Structure formats: structure tokens, C-alpha cells
């Protein structure tokens, strides 16, 4: 069990550190539907992470990546390709970071977040957790790597559950804090949103670089042994 958790832990942390989704949920928590939209976004986020990680794990497991050299090599090459993609994202985000004193550019959908219906808030959570390229790559890497270990079903389920929980902490934290933290919570969340908005591109560039190198490093050893 410990082996499975350690295999997905780094990926889960990478998923959790996602500035734009955190900004999105904070904006929802400032809207008139805060008590509904915040939890709805969290539910969509959790469902997407659970679904993507489970689907990739099942497909990889059924492909015998733990016992078939050919299948295992395919997963390893997949990790390398995904890692290279993340390095490309790192370069793009670093070049897009705003200059000192410049107002950071945010996606157009951010401006409409506080007007979403609960259903659309849930859908946005699904998209940002399961379709967002960074999270999709990290979730797929975690699940495929887990399948390579040849763990029991119970251990794999526990590892995926841990992945989802840790990957959701930075979304669940603001939701719970806003619902029970009172006026102080709004001030703290506003400060967090402002910082993340300013440093989003730089934070993402560093994350892409770190996890791109990590994926490549995890993909190479099986191919050279």
C-alpha cells in the first residue's frame, strides 16, 4: 500500500498546486451563490480526478503493463513524451509571465465565474480537473505508473483515493474556510487570489519544469535496464 501511495504522491501535489482553479473557486466563494457553487465546483473536481485516474489505471492494468515488457515500455515512452510536453508548457508560461508592475492576463472565462449556475460550476470543476492539460498529464502519469507496480486491487484503490484527496485539498480548503471562517476568511482568500493572479504564469512554469523532468526521469530507467 505504501508503495502505491508514494508512487502517486508527487503527482497529487502537482495537481493540487493549480493557481487558476484555486482562483476560480475563490471567485465563486465571493458570488451570491457561494454556498452552492463552491461545493459544486469541488464535487466536479473530485469526480473528474477519480474518473480519469481510474480509467487510465484500468486501461493500463488491462494492458498488462506490470508483466508485459512491451506494454511497460509503451508506458515509459508515454511518460517521456508527457514530460517533454510539460517542458514545452514550462517554456511557454515563463515567456508569458507579466513584467514587473504589469497587470497579468487572465483567461476570459475567469471573468464569468461568479455568475455561473451550480450546474455550470460543477462542469467547470470537471473541465479544470480532468481536461486541463497539466492535470490530465499528471493524473495519467500517476495512474499508469501505479498500474506498473502490479499492486492488489485494494492497494490500488487506496492509492487512487489518496491521489484524489491530496489533489483536491487546495480546492476543498478554500470552500471549507469560506463556509466556516466568517469575515476573516474573505480577507485571506482575497489576498491569496491576488497573489495567485499575479504569479500564476511563473508558478505554472516552475511546476511544468519540475514535473516534466520528474516524468522523464521516471520513464527512462525501465527503458535502460
N, C-alpha and C positions, 0 to 999 in steps of 0.2 A: 504493500500500500504506500509506504513511504517513497518507494522508487517512482511510482506513478505521480505522486504529488510533487516531488522535486522536479520531475520532467516538465510539468505544466506551469510551475510556479512563476518562472521568469516571464513566460508568455502572458500569464494572467495579469501580472503587474504592468506589462506593456499595454494591454487592453485598458486597464483601469486609468492609466495616465493618458487621457484623451481630452485635451482642452476644449474643443468645440462642443462635444456632448455635455461636458460639465457646464459650459456657458449656456447651452440650450436649456438644460434642466433648471438652472438658476433663474433664467428669464421666465420660464413657466411658473416658477415659485413666486414671482413678483406679479403675476397676472391675476385677474379676477377669478379664474378657475384653478387657482393654485392647488387647492386641496384635492382636486380630481386629476388635473393634468400631470402634476409631478409624479404621483404614484402610477398613473397610466404609462407615462414615459418609462418609468423604472420597470414595469411589467413587460413592456415591449422589448426593452434592452435585455432583460433576463431570458425571456423566451427565445430571442434571436441567438444569443450566445449558446444557450442549451441546445437549440436545434442544429446550428451549424457544427458545433463541436461533436455532437452525437452522430450526425450524418457522415461527417468526414471520418470519424473513428470507425463506424460500422463499415463503410466502404473500404477503408484501409485494412481493417481486420479481416473482412471477407476476401480481400485480395492477398491474404497470407503474407503480409509484409514482415511478420515476425519469424517466418520459417522459409520463405522463398527468397533466394538471393536476388533474383531478377526484380521482384516486387520491391524488396528493400532498397535496391539500387535506384529504382524509379522514385521512391520517396525521398531518398537522399539527394538526387538530382533536382527534385521538386523544391526541396529546402534551399538548395543553392540558387535556383532561379528566383525564388521568392525573396531570398536575401539580397540578390542583385537588384531586384525591383525596389526593395526598401532603400537601398543605397541611392538609387535614382531619385526616389522621393525626397531623400535627405538633401541631396544637391538642390533640387527644385525649391524646397521650403527655405533653405538657407539663403538662396538668392532672392526669395520673395519677402524676407523679413524687412519690416519698416525701418527706415533710418531714424536716428535719434530725433525725437520731437514730432515725428510723422504719425498721423492717425492710421492705425492698422486697418487694412481692408478685410471685411468680414463677408462671408457668403450671403447672398440675397435672402436666403430662407431664414437667416437668423433674425431679420427684422420682423418676420411674421410669426415668430414662435409664440409670443404672448397672446396671439389671437386664435390659436388653434383650438379645435374641438377636442374632447377627450379621445375620440377615436383616432384623430389625426396625430395627437400627441403619442398615443401608443404606436401608431405606424412609424412615426419619426424615430422612436426608440428602436424599433426593429431595423430600420434602414441604417441608422448610425452604428448599431452594434453588429449587425450581420452583413451589411452590404458595403459599408465604409472600407476602402481598400486596406488600410492599416490593420483594422480589427479582423477583417476576413483573412488576411495573410497570417497574422499571429494565431488566430483560432485554428486555422487549418494546420499550421505548423505544430501547434500543441497537440491536436488530436491525432495527426499522422504519426508524430513521434511517440505518442502514448501507445498506439497500436503496434509499433515496432518492438515494444518491450515484452509482448506476449503475456500480459497480466491476466488474472482471472477476471471474470465479468464484474464481480463485486468490487475488486480493487479499481478497475477501470471506471466504474460508475462513481465511486468515491472521488477519484482524481478529477473527473469531469465536473462533479458537483463543486469541488474546491475551486477549480478554474473559474466556474461561473460566479461563485460567491465573491472571490477576490477581484475578478474583473468587473464586478458590479458595485464595489464598495464606494467608489468616488461618485457614483450616481445615487446610491441609496443614502450616503452620508448627508448630502445637502437636503434631500427630501425629508429625512427624519429630523434634521436640525431645524428646517424651516417650519415644520409642523409643530414642534415642541419647544423651540428655542426662543420664541417671542420676538420682541423688537430687536434684541441684540443679534439674533440670527440674521435679520435682514441687512444690518450694517456689515457683518462679517462676510456674508455672501456677496454683497455688492463689491466689497474690496477684492474678494477672490475673483469675481468676474472681470473687474477692471484689469487686474494683473494678468489673468489668462488671455484676455483680449489683446493686450499689448505685446505679450511674449509668446503668443500661440505659434507663430512660424518658427521661431528659434527653438522652442521646446520640442515641436514636432520634428525638426531637422535632427536634433540630437537623438531623439527616440528612434527615428528611422535609421540613423547611423549605427546606434548600439545594437538594435535588434536585427538589422541587416547583417552585420558582422557575426552576430550570435547564430543566426540561421545558417550562414555559410560555414561557420565553424562546426556546427552540429551535422551538417551534411557531408563534409569532407572525410572524416575518419572512416565511416563504413566503406567508402569507395577506395580508400588507400590500404585497407587491411587485407 
